[in-house]
C-alpha cells in the first residue's frame, strides 16, 4: 500500500496543482488526506488535487513522487481510476446527442433535465448514472431474442431520463416528484396522453424495482437502473461511497442501518433482474456484491470486528 504524487503541472486558480492517489484503496487515500489536513473538496472521484506548495510536505508525510505517466498507470492498475464517462461534467455532449435522438425539437427540455442531473448535491444520481442507465437499456435491447434490436420504445427511454430528475434523497417522494415532472413536461411538449401515462408509470416503478410479470418495458427499465450492482469491485465500492456522500447529513450509525435495509431488500428481490438478458449479464456479480456489502454492514450494526 502506498500514496503517490505526480509533479504539479496542472494550472488552476492562478497556481499549479499535482495529483495525489493511492494504489490500493480510497480509504487509504482519505486517511492520508485527513492526516495531511487536505480539504475534502480537493477530492475528485479518484484523486486529490493539491497545490504545489503542499507537495514537499506530503512527501515528508510519506507520499512517493512519480511522473505523471507512472501515476496514471498505477491508478489504472489499482482499479480505482474513474473513467471520463463516469464524470458527470464531461457528459453533456453525448447526453445532448442522446436527447435529440429520443425527443428532437425539444432541446430546452433536454437542457432542463441535464441541469437537474448535474445538481451539486448529487454524487451517484448524476449524469454518469443517467448515461449508464441509457447504455444498459441499449445492452438489454441488443440481447432481446424476440424482436429486432434498436426498437426500444420511446417511453422507456424517456422514463430513464426522468426517473431521477428530481432527487433530494427522499425515497418514494423523489420518484413521485419525478413522475409528476414527467407528466407536466411531456404533456406540455405535446406527447400523446397514453405515452405520457406510460412514462409516468415507468418512472414510479423505479421506486421499488418490482415490475409485474409480463411487463417488458418495466423489466427493462428496472434492470437497467440496477445494473450498477454488477460493477467490478472497485467500481462498486465507488458507487457505495457516492451514495454515502449523498447522505452526508445522516450520521454513520443511522446511515449504516438504513443502507443495510436497502441492500437486504435488493438482495431478497426474486428475481433481482427481470429480463433474461439482465440475469445472464449481471445477476451473479450483483448478488456477490450485495452479499459482501450486507455482511460488512451487518457487522458494523452489531459492532462485530
C-alpha angles and dihedrals in degrees: 000000000000144000119231134199128193126206118285097253101133116097121215136143092005096304140076123259136202130200124245119200143164124229092211118030145348088236089063091046094050091047091053091046092052092050089049092049095240117167112252089227088068090070114103109187097280106014145026121245107223128185119243094249091063097051099088091049092051090051090052088053091055109276114140119226116232134161120263096258092051091049091054092049091050091050093049092048091051092059090231099105114118110218122226091252088061093055111091097210093056096055105072096099099049092042092050089053091050091050092053089052092055102037113009116187094038102082091144092061090047090053091050091053092047090052090051093048089049097054114142097240093059118099104158104009092063139113091290089059091048092052091046092054092048091049091047089053088054090051093050091046091055091052097051109121098196105056144023114284116243095047097098107147121259089232092062093049092047090049088055089054093049103035096095098014087122110046123166098144093261108128113218094011092063092053092048092049091047090050091050090050091051092050093049098044098040093047089052089049089059100248117157114271092239092054092046090051090051092052090049091049092050094048090054090051091065089069092074106009092223110124118182119258109277094023096126097173091048092047092052095049094046092047092049091050092051096043088099087075090071097056118127115269101270093043091048090052090052089053091052092047091049091052089051090052091053088058095045090132090064120084120246096251094048092045092050092052092045094046091048089055091050094047091046090052091050093045090052095050108118105223101021089189118034102199124071090233092051091053092048095046105036117007102089094046092043094052091048091052093046092047092052093046093047092050090052093047094048090051089053092048092050094041092237112153 
